[in-house]
Amino acid sequence: MEFSLREFQLSADFSQVINLWQEAGPGIHLRRSDREEEIRKKLERDPDLFLVAEADGRIIGTVMGGFDGRRGMVYHLAVEETFRKKGIGKSLMDELEKRLREKGCLRCYLLVTRDNLKAIQFYENLGWEVMDLLTCVKDLA
C-alpha cells in the first residue's frame, strides 16, 4: 500500500483530521483543545510535529506531537480502520520520534486508557514501556 507522510496544514486538513479522530474508535477522546483555534495555537509552537498520512489525496492517518524543551508528548495517533496493520501508524510514530530526537528530546510520553489493549500492544511493539501511574488532570479554562 502506497502512502506518504507530510505535515498537517490547518486550512486544508482540519475537517478531514477531525473526522478521522471522531471515527477512530474509543481510543481518541476529543476535547476543547481539539477545536480549530486550539490546534492553531499548537501549530505556532511546533508545526513540524503534526503529521498526516495520505493515500490517493485522502488523509488516512495522523499523529500530533509536542515538545516543551524538556519532554515530548504524543497526541492522537489514529489510522483509518480499513488501513490499519499496514505500517501507517508505525511510520507516523517513527517519523515523529525522529523529529523529536532532532529537537533534543530525550524522553517522550503518551496517554492510553488502561482498557485500550490494542493500542497498548501496538506501542509496546514499538518499544514503549507501560508505566503504572496515577494521571491527574485539571481544566484551566
Beta strands, then each sheet from edge to edge (+ up, - down):
strand 1: 4-7
strand 2: 50-55
strand 3: 58-67
strand 4: 72-79
strand 5: 108-110
sheet 1: 1+ 2- 3+ 4- 5-
end
